[in-house]
Amino acid sequence: MPRRSFLTGTACATAAPGPDDVATLWPPGRKPVPVASYIADSPLDLARSDVVHARLGAPIAEAVG
């Protein structure tokens, strides 16, 4: 499947209890879509938490795009 391009705006936090990502996706010609991903009380380090956020974000981007 070809990659779709859309604008994004993100804000990330790495404070306790876990890393969080909040984003707004702007698909071409459509209204913005807010997205939030929170991981609380996880034993994962920051790099592995990033992988979890990416895995959560992939189906969201597919559904939005």
Phi, psi and omega in degrees: 000134179292148176288138176260147179253132170210156180289147175225152171227131184229157171218127182241148177228140181240016180280164178299147011270002178176166181288139181233148173233135174231132183219158169237128180253134177241090176294148180305128175073012181231169178287155178295150180238116178281143180224135176228137179226115182241135175239114183250141174054041181268141175279357183288146173283173186300317181298317180287329175295323176300322178296319179297315178300319179296319179293325176289324183285331184302309179292333176294313179299322179295318181290324181283319189287000000 
